[in-house]
Amino acid sequence: MGVILAVFLIFSYAYSYDLDSLLDEAIREVESEKSEKYYNLALKLFNEGVYKLAVKNGELFIEKNNFDRRKLEDMLLLLSVSYYKLKETKKLFDLYLRFIGSGISKDIKLKLFVYTNNLLVREKEWKRLKIVRKKWHRYFKNKKIRPKLKGVYSRFEPGINIFSLKEGNIIGDNTVYIADKNLTLIEIAKKIDMGYDELKISNPHIDPFDILKGEAVFIPRRRLLPEQNFEFGTVYINLSEKRLYYPLIIEGEPYVISFPVGIGTDNTKSPVGEFFISQKKENPEWIVPKSIREEDPSLPPVVPPGPNNPLGVRAMRLGNTEYLLHGTSKRFGIGMKVSHGCIRMYNRDVVRLFDIVNKGTKVVITDKRFKIFKNRYIYLEIFELSVKDKIDILNLLKERGVKITPYLIDFYNIEKRGYSIPL
């Protein structure tokens, strides 16, 4: 009798345990379905500009979700932007305090800081701003990278225009820049060796011509080289991101030199293809092409070297073409579509590149509006997407075993452009 009772008790306990597990699993599935609904609806509403309803669903998602970090980070970014646009200072401040010291990615913390900091600056809430800054310096005070290279390479700035090559074809780390006075995005770009467009697309909610003292700008320095299987010693230029890459082995270690560039307008596009450096000139004269003189008859046949020469202080010819990689006499235009097809650089950058690039160096020019490469993770980098591009991204990710909603691609095309995103 005792044996039968013991078996019954064991069976009852096991049955009860299994039933509890099944109930817990069923509850988790229901909660997961609910949170997925809130997630997709929040993204859809945000993309349509319905921020108040997007916030409601985003907040419900965070309340229900405790298992999917990537989706949590998507919602935190969505809420940060929405609170910023709706001027919900207390909600944004509380969100910042809750998550700035948590285990979310550095990129989301950077964005959370940018929007919280900037809203408080705009609203002149100095007490809260002081708390935000104190927390920021505690966790993420930027450390200056000391130059280690010698000779001609010591003139490059680590983490700004020369980078150690990380896994696969990834370089750089995203950072923030805090304006020390009222500035424009063009002025900031020049200060930190970036292009205007790459800063503008990665800071979609900042007025590029009205950045107040104390406001923060997100700096997108983590990038993928334009080719997965790149060649050291070849110059790569991707027109869509308006950036040049030059991977090299220096002192036995892999590095990538990278600079912003200005490119041709939509009517006078820069060329795409493989070229080589066929000619190098210091302080070049500009022999004005006939087509440009027809546009502006006041131009002379030849512009001599000097501060008014559009070619700047250095010029390198691409193959047997009329296209040049050159400096500039303009105070703006780097990182923009401004030229008649030539590749334009800051003078200080073109001098540094000129001194390390030999005649005969291969130059590969591409026009990739997005990149998808697999290193340790699958990375996506977006610049400007067409409808077809969005479909292509979804299909390419599906082939690699990554399934994401079209709403998320639209969201990333607004909020995560200009730098590599691990998926």
ZITAZI-V695013 format. One record per residue. RES is the residue in three letters. SS is DSSP state (~ for helix, > for strand, _ for the rest). PHI is phi in whole degrees, 0 to 359 (999 if undefined). Layout:
res=RES ss=SS phi=PHI
res=RES ss=SS phi=PHI
This chain:
res=MET ss=_ phi=999
res=GLY ss=~ phi=296
res=VAL ss=~ phi=294
res=ILE ss=~ phi=297
res=LEU ss=~ phi=297
res=ALA ss=~ phi=297
res=VAL ss=~ phi=298
res=PHE ss=~ phi=298
res=LEU ss=~ phi=295
res=ILE ss=~ phi=296
res=PHE ss=~ phi=298
res=SER ss=~ phi=296
res=TYR ss=~ phi=295
res=ALA ss=~ phi=297
res=TYR ss=~ phi=295
res=SER ss=~ phi=296
res=TYR ss=~ phi=296
res=ASP ss=~ phi=296
res=LEU ss=~ phi=296
res=ASP ss=~ phi=298
res=SER ss=~ phi=296
res=LEU ss=~ phi=296
res=LEU ss=~ phi=296
res=ASP ss=~ phi=298
res=GLU ss=~ phi=294
res=ALA ss=~ phi=296
res=ILE ss=~ phi=297
res=ARG ss=~ phi=297
res=GLU ss=~ phi=296
res=VAL ss=~ phi=297
res=GLU ss=~ phi=297
res=SER ss=~ phi=296
res=GLU ss=~ phi=298
res=LYS ss=~ phi=297
res=SER ss=~ phi=294
res=GLU ss=~ phi=296
res=LYS ss=~ phi=296
res=TYR ss=~ phi=297
res=TYR ss=~ phi=299
res=ASN ss=~ phi=294
res=LEU ss=~ phi=292
res=ALA ss=~ phi=298
res=LEU ss=~ phi=298
res=LYS ss=~ phi=300
res=LEU ss=~ phi=294
res=PHE ss=~ phi=297
res=ASN ss=~ phi=298
res=GLU ss=_ phi=271
res=GLY ss=_ phi=83
res=VAL ss=_ phi=266
res=TYR ss=~ phi=289
res=LYS ss=~ phi=297
res=LEU ss=~ phi=287
res=ALA ss=~ phi=298
res=VAL ss=~ phi=299
res=LYS ss=~ phi=303
res=ASN ss=~ phi=287
res=GLY ss=~ phi=296
res=GLU ss=~ phi=294
res=LEU ss=~ phi=296
res=PHE ss=~ phi=298
res=ILE ss=~ phi=296
res=GLU ss=~ phi=294
res=LYS ss=~ phi=268
res=ASN ss=_ phi=274
res=ASN ss=_ phi=216
res=PHE ss=_ phi=222
res=ASP ss=_ phi=244
res=ARG ss=~ phi=293
res=ARG ss=~ phi=299
res=LYS ss=~ phi=292
res=LEU ss=~ phi=300
res=GLU ss=~ phi=294
res=ASP ss=~ phi=300
res=MET ss=~ phi=290
res=LEU ss=~ phi=295
res=LEU ss=~ phi=294
res=LEU ss=~ phi=301
res=LEU ss=~ phi=292
res=SER ss=~ phi=302
res=VAL ss=~ phi=294
res=SER ss=~ phi=296
res=TYR ss=~ phi=300
res=TYR ss=~ phi=299
res=LYS ss=~ phi=289
res=LEU ss=~ phi=273
res=LYS ss=_ phi=59
res=GLU ss=_ phi=272
res=THR ss=~ phi=297
res=LYS ss=~ phi=294
res=LYS ss=~ phi=297
res=LEU ss=~ phi=292
res=PHE ss=~ phi=299
res=ASP ss=~ phi=295
res=LEU ss=~ phi=298
res=TYR ss=~ phi=300
res=LEU ss=~ phi=298
res=ARG ss=~ phi=289
res=PHE ss=~ phi=245
res=ILE ss=_ phi=295
res=GLY ss=_ phi=259
res=SER ss=_ phi=271
res=GLY ss=_ phi=270
res=ILE ss=_ phi=288
res=SER ss=_ phi=293
res=LYS ss=~ phi=299
res=ASP ss=~ phi=301
res=ILE ss=~ phi=291
res=LYS ss=~ phi=296
res=LEU ss=~ phi=298
res=LYS ss=~ phi=294
res=LEU ss=~ phi=299
res=PHE ss=~ phi=295
res=VAL ss=~ phi=303
res=TYR ss=~ phi=289
res=THR ss=~ phi=293
res=ASN ss=~ phi=303
res=ASN ss=~ phi=290
res=LEU ss=~ phi=294
res=LEU ss=~ phi=292
res=VAL ss=~ phi=297
res=ARG ss=~ phi=297
res=GLU ss=~ phi=270
res=LYS ss=_ phi=58
res=GLU ss=_ phi=264
res=TRP ss=~ phi=290
res=LYS ss=~ phi=295
res=ARG ss=~ phi=295
res=LEU ss=~ phi=299
res=LYS ss=~ phi=299
res=ILE ss=~ phi=294
res=VAL ss=~ phi=299
res=ARG ss=~ phi=294
res=LYS ss=~ phi=297
res=LYS ss=~ phi=298
res=TRP ss=~ phi=299
res=HIS ss=~ phi=295
res=ARG ss=~ phi=293
res=TYR ss=~ phi=262
res=PHE ss=~ phi=222
res=LYS ss=_ phi=298
res=ASN ss=_ phi=295
res=LYS ss=_ phi=260
res=LYS ss=_ phi=286
res=ILE ss=_ phi=271
res=ARG ss=_ phi=280
res=PRO ss=_ phi=299
res=LYS ss=_ phi=242
res=LEU ss=_ phi=280
res=LYS ss=_ phi=243
res=GLY ss=~ phi=65
res=VAL ss=~ phi=298
res=TYR ss=~ phi=281
res=SER ss=~ phi=290
res=ARG ss=~ phi=279
res=PHE ss=_ phi=273
res=GLU ss=_ phi=253
res=PRO ss=> phi=302
res=GLY ss=_ phi=79
res=ILE ss=_ phi=240
res=ASN ss=_ phi=225
res=ILE ss=> phi=222
res=PHE ss=> phi=226
res=SER ss=> phi=292
res=LEU ss=_ phi=283
res=LYS ss=_ phi=270
res=GLU ss=_ phi=306
res=GLY ss=_ phi=60
res=ASN ss=_ phi=234
res=ILE ss=> phi=259
res=ILE ss=> phi=227
res=GLY ss=_ phi=78
res=ASP ss=_ phi=226
res=ASN ss=_ phi=290
res=THR ss=> phi=219
res=VAL ss=> phi=231
res=TYR ss=> phi=238
res=ILE ss=> phi=253
res=ALA ss=_ phi=295
res=ASP ss=_ phi=270
res=LYS ss=_ phi=196
res=ASN ss=_ phi=296
res=LEU ss=> phi=219
res=THR ss=_ phi=254
res=LEU ss=~ phi=294
res=ILE ss=~ phi=297
res=GLU ss=~ phi=293
res=ILE ss=~ phi=295
res=ALA ss=~ phi=304
res=LYS ss=~ phi=294
res=LYS ss=~ phi=299
res=ILE ss=_ phi=249
res=ASP ss=_ phi=58
res=MET ss=_ phi=236
res=GLY ss=_ phi=264
res=TYR ss=~ phi=299
res=ASP ss=~ phi=298
res=GLU ss=~ phi=292
res=LEU ss=~ phi=284
res=LYS ss=~ phi=295
res=ILE ss=~ phi=289
res=SER ss=~ phi=270
res=ASN ss=_ phi=229
res=PRO ss=_ phi=292
res=HIS ss=_ phi=248
res=ILE ss=_ phi=255
res=ASP ss=_ phi=287
res=PRO ss=_ phi=295
res=PHE ss=_ phi=249
res=ASP ss=_ phi=211
res=ILE ss=> phi=262
res=LEU ss=_ phi=280
res=LYS ss=_ phi=304
res=GLY ss=_ phi=96
res=GLU ss=_ phi=285
res=ALA ss=> phi=253
res=VAL ss=> phi=238
res=PHE ss=> phi=285
res=ILE ss=> phi=250
res=PRO ss=_ phi=274
res=ARG ss=_ phi=259
res=ARG ss=_ phi=278
res=ARG ss=> phi=228
res=LEU ss=> phi=256
res=LEU ss=_ phi=299
res=PRO ss=_ phi=298
res=GLU ss=_ phi=238
res=GLN ss=_ phi=292
res=ASN ss=_ phi=258
res=PHE ss=_ phi=281
res=GLU ss=_ phi=247
res=PHE ss=_ phi=295
res=GLY ss=_ phi=89
res=THR ss=_ phi=250
res=VAL ss=> phi=273
res=TYR ss=> phi=244
res=ILE ss=> phi=231
res=ASN ss=> phi=253
res=LEU ss=_ phi=296
res=SER ss=_ phi=296
res=GLU ss=_ phi=263
res=LYS ss=_ phi=56
res=ARG ss=> phi=212
res=LEU ss=> phi=252
res=TYR ss=> phi=232
res=TYR ss=> phi=223
res=PRO ss=> phi=285
res=LEU ss=> phi=218
res=ILE ss=> phi=264
res=ILE ss=> phi=236
res=GLU ss=_ phi=53
res=GLY ss=_ phi=81
res=GLU ss=> phi=240
res=PRO ss=> phi=278
res=TYR ss=> phi=229
res=VAL ss=> phi=227
res=ILE ss=> phi=270
res=SER ss=> phi=217
res=PHE ss=> phi=224
res=PRO ss=> phi=285
res=VAL ss=_ phi=223
res=GLY ss=> phi=264
res=ILE ss=> phi=229
res=GLY ss=> phi=292
res=THR ss=_ phi=287
res=ASP ss=_ phi=296
res=ASN ss=_ phi=270
res=THR ss=_ phi=230
res=LYS ss=_ phi=292
res=SER ss=_ phi=287
res=PRO ss=_ phi=286
res=VAL ss=_ phi=242
res=GLY ss=> phi=145
res=GLU ss=> phi=257
res=PHE ss=> phi=225
res=PHE ss=> phi=211
res=ILE ss=> phi=285
res=SER ss=> phi=260
res=GLN ss=> phi=204
res=LYS ss=> phi=230
res=LYS ss=> phi=224
res=GLU ss=> phi=270
res=ASN ss=_ phi=43
res=PRO ss=_ phi=286
res=GLU ss=_ phi=275
res=TRP ss=> phi=250
res=ILE ss=> phi=275
res=VAL ss=_ phi=290
res=PRO ss=_ phi=300
res=LYS ss=~ phi=303
res=SER ss=~ phi=297
res=ILE ss=~ phi=285
res=ARG ss=~ phi=292
res=GLU ss=~ phi=292
res=GLU ss=~ phi=289
res=ASP ss=_ phi=226
res=PRO ss=_ phi=298
res=SER ss=_ phi=286
res=LEU ss=_ phi=288
res=PRO ss=_ phi=283
res=PRO ss=_ phi=299
res=VAL ss=> phi=223
res=VAL ss=> phi=256
res=PRO ss=_ phi=289
res=PRO ss=_ phi=303
res=GLY ss=_ phi=146
res=PRO ss=_ phi=294
res=ASN ss=_ phi=261
res=ASN ss=_ phi=279
res=PRO ss=_ phi=298
res=LEU ss=_ phi=276
res=GLY ss=_ phi=70
res=VAL ss=_ phi=260
res=ARG ss=> phi=214
res=ALA ss=> phi=214
res=MET ss=> phi=229
res=ARG ss=> phi=276
res=LEU ss=> phi=265
res=GLY ss=_ phi=60
res=ASN ss=_ phi=261
res=THR ss=_ phi=261
res=GLU ss=_ phi=272
res=TYR ss=_ phi=282
res=LEU ss=> phi=236
res=LEU ss=> phi=255
res=HIS ss=> phi=213
res=GLY ss=_ phi=278
res=THR ss=_ phi=205
res=SER ss=_ phi=260
res=LYS ss=_ phi=277
res=ARG ss=_ phi=271
res=PHE ss=_ phi=212
res=GLY ss=_ phi=117
res=ILE ss=_ phi=284
res=GLY ss=_ phi=84
res=MET ss=_ phi=228
res=LYS ss=> phi=270
res=VAL ss=> phi=225
res=SER ss=> phi=267
res=HIS ss=_ phi=269
res=GLY ss=_ phi=125
res=CYS ss=_ phi=290
res=ILE ss=> phi=261
res=ARG ss=> phi=254
res=MET ss=_ phi=227
res=TYR ss=_ phi=301
res=ASN ss=~ phi=302
res=ARG ss=~ phi=296
res=ASP ss=~ phi=283
res=VAL ss=~ phi=293
res=VAL ss=~ phi=295
res=ARG ss=~ phi=296
res=LEU ss=~ phi=292
res=PHE ss=~ phi=307
res=ASP ss=_ phi=285
res=ILE ss=_ phi=242
res=VAL ss=_ phi=259
res=ASN ss=_ phi=266
res=LYS ss=_ phi=300
res=GLY ss=_ phi=94
res=THR ss=_ phi=298
res=LYS ss=> phi=286
res=VAL ss=> phi=234
res=VAL ss=> phi=250
res=ILE ss=> phi=250
res=THR ss=> phi=238
res=ASP ss=_ phi=221
res=LYS ss=_ phi=261
res=ARG ss=_ phi=280
res=PHE ss=> phi=207
res=LYS ss=> phi=229
res=ILE ss=> phi=227
res=PHE ss=> phi=225
res=LYS ss=> phi=251
res=ASN ss=_ phi=247
res=ARG ss=_ phi=290
res=TYR ss=_ phi=240
res=ILE ss=> phi=272
res=TYR ss=> phi=244
res=LEU ss=> phi=238
res=GLU ss=> phi=225
res=ILE ss=> phi=245
res=PHE ss=_ phi=239
res=GLU ss=_ phi=202
res=LEU ss=_ phi=254
res=SER ss=_ phi=271
res=VAL ss=~ phi=300
res=LYS ss=~ phi=297
res=ASP ss=~ phi=302
res=LYS ss=~ phi=297
res=ILE ss=~ phi=295
res=ASP ss=~ phi=299
res=ILE ss=~ phi=298
res=LEU ss=~ phi=300
res=ASN ss=~ phi=291
res=LEU ss=~ phi=295
res=LEU ss=~ phi=292
res=LYS ss=~ phi=299
res=GLU ss=~ phi=299
res=ARG ss=_ phi=265
res=GLY ss=_ phi=82
res=VAL ss=_ phi=248
res=LYS ss=_ phi=248
res=ILE ss=_ phi=227
res=THR ss=_ phi=284
res=PRO ss=~ phi=303
res=TYR ss=~ phi=300
res=LEU ss=~ phi=288
res=ILE ss=~ phi=298
res=ASP ss=~ phi=298
res=PHE ss=~ phi=296
res=TYR ss=~ phi=296
res=ASN ss=~ phi=291
res=ILE ss=~ phi=260
res=GLU ss=~ phi=256
res=LYS ss=_ phi=227
res=ARG ss=> phi=269
res=GLY ss=_ phi=92
res=TYR ss=_ phi=205
res=SER ss=> phi=284
res=ILE ss=> phi=243
res=PRO ss=> phi=285
res=LEU ss=_ phi=250
